[in-house]
Amino acid sequence: MDVLWAPWRLDYILGPKPDECVFCIPKHTDEDEERLVLARGKHCFVIMNKYPYNNGHLMVTPYRHVSCLTELELEEQNECMLWISRSVDILKKAFNPQGINQGLNIGEAAGAGIAAHLHFQIVPRWNGDASFMAVFGETSVIPEHLLSTYRRLKPLFDEYQD
């Protein structure tokens, strides 16, 4: 049997967890590439998942630290949906996926890895990508380095910036 190593995932599982919320980031910073922030709106931002399920895995996150959709103001809800839609459009252009999952897990029991700060998941999908590796090996195969993906997507998001 062949062995496929995915050491990046172990960093997340065993690594130290920050004391502060990873989604509570300043609205203005020079660390967007380091933090993998692709776009910023008035009420939310688009960020790449540092530990993706698939290549191009994005998240839309409100700036405000809230844990439930019902806590968002109407303007925040509308802007989150706008950036989700834009993210889907950009992923289609950049990766030509055969499908896209988008979702929201509210609470730990629903599968939210970071339940305290609401975030919408957007994951491009291809036929066969949920192969035996993900089902039996609990391993994802990501074919491109995170910063390469960031640099491919960033210009497409910049087109939407006001």
C-alpha positions in Angstrom: 0.0 0.0 0.0 1.3 3.5 -0.9 1.4 6.1 1.8 0.4 9.7 1.1 1.7 12.3 3.6 -0.4 15.4 4.4 1.7 17.0 7.2 0.0 20.4 6.8 -3.1 18.9 8.4 -1.3 17.6 11.5 -0.1 21.2 12.1 -3.7 22.2 12.6 -4.7 19.1 14.6 -1.8 19.1 17.0 -0.6 22.7 16.8 -1.2 25.4 19.4 -4.5 27.1 19.1 -4.4 30.9 19.3 -6.0 32.6 22.3 -7.7 35.1 20.1 -10.2 34.4 17.4 -8.5 33.8 14.0 -11.4 35.6 12.3 -11.2 38.7 14.4 -8.8 40.6 12.1 -8.3 44.3 11.7 -10.2 46.0 8.9 -7.0 47.6 7.7 -3.7 45.8 7.8 -0.7 45.1 5.5 -0.9 41.4 6.4 -3.6 40.3 3.9 -1.4 37.9 2.0 0.1 36.4 5.2 -3.5 36.0 6.6 -4.7 34.8 3.1 -7.4 37.6 2.9 -8.5 38.0 -0.7 -11.0 40.8 -0.5 -12.5 43.1 2.0 -15.9 44.7 2.2 -17.4 47.1 4.6 -18.9 44.4 6.8 -17.1 41.2 5.8 -14.1 39.8 4.1 -13.1 36.8 2.0 -10.3 34.6 3.3 -8.7 31.3 2.1 -9.0 28.3 4.5 -5.4 27.7 5.8 -6.3 24.0 6.2 -8.5 23.5 3.1 -10.8 20.6 2.2 -10.0 21.2 -1.4 -7.9 23.6 -3.6 -9.6 27.0 -3.6 -11.5 26.5 -0.3 -12.7 30.0 0.7 -14.6 31.5 3.6 -16.7 34.7 3.8 -16.6 36.1 7.3 -18.2 39.1 9.0 -15.8 41.4 10.8 -18.1 41.4 13.8 -17.6 38.5 16.2 -21.0 36.8 16.1 -21.8 33.1 16.2 -25.2 32.9 14.6 -26.7 34.1 11.3 -29.5 35.7 13.3 -27.1 38.0 15.0 -26.1 39.7 11.8 -27.6 43.1 10.8 -29.3 43.2 7.4 -26.4 45.0 5.8 -24.0 42.4 7.0 -26.2 39.6 5.8 -26.5 41.2 2.3 -22.8 41.9 2.0 -21.9 38.3 3.0 -24.3 37.0 0.4 -22.8 39.3 -2.2 -19.2 38.1 -1.5 -20.4 34.5 -1.5 -21.8 35.0 -4.9 -18.7 36.8 -6.1 -16.5 34.0 -4.7 -18.5 31.4 -6.6 -18.1 33.4 -9.8 -14.3 33.8 -9.2 -13.8 30.1 -8.4 -15.6 29.1 -11.6 -13.3 31.4 -13.6 -10.1 30.3 -11.8 -10.6 26.6 -11.4 -13.5 25.5 -13.6 -14.9 23.2 -10.9 -17.7 20.7 -11.7 -19.6 21.8 -8.6 -19.3 24.1 -5.6 -20.3 23.5 -2.0 -21.3 26.5 0.0 -22.5 26.3 3.5 -22.7 27.5 7.0 -22.3 25.5 10.2 -23.8 27.1 13.2 -22.5 25.6 16.4 -20.0 22.9 17.2 -22.6 20.1 17.0 -23.3 21.2 13.4 -19.7 20.9 12.5 -18.3 24.4 13.0 -14.6 24.1 13.6 -14.6 27.7 15.0 -18.1 28.0 16.4 -17.6 31.4 18.1 -17.2 33.4 14.8 -19.6 32.9 11.9 -18.0 31.9 8.6 -19.5 30.7 5.3 -17.6 27.9 3.5 -17.2 27.9 -0.3 -15.5 24.8 -1.6 -14.9 24.0 -5.3 -15.6 20.3 -6.2 -14.7 18.0 -9.0 -16.1 14.6 -9.8 -14.2 12.0 -7.9 -12.5 14.4 -5.5 -14.3 12.7 -2.5 -12.4 9.6 -3.3 -11.3 6.9 -0.9 -8.7 9.3 0.5 -11.2 11.6 2.0 -13.7 8.9 2.9 -11.4 6.3 4.4 -8.1 8.0 4.9 -9.4 11.3 6.3 -6.9 12.9 4.0 -7.4 15.6 1.3 -5.0 15.9 -1.6 -4.4 19.6 -2.4 -2.6 20.0 -5.7 -1.4 23.6 -5.3 0.4 25.5 -2.6 -1.8 28.0 -0.6 0.2 31.1 -1.7 0.1 30.0 -5.4 -3.7 29.7 -5.1 -3.8 33.1 -3.3 -1.8 34.8 -6.0 -4.0 33.2 -8.7 -7.3 34.4 -7.0 -6.2 37.8 -5.6 -6.3 39.7 -9.0 -9.8 38.3 -9.7 -11.1 39.5 -6.3 -9.3 42.9 -6.8 -11.6 43.5 -9.8 -14.6 43.6 -7.4 -13.0 46.0 -4.9 -14.7 49.4 -4.6 
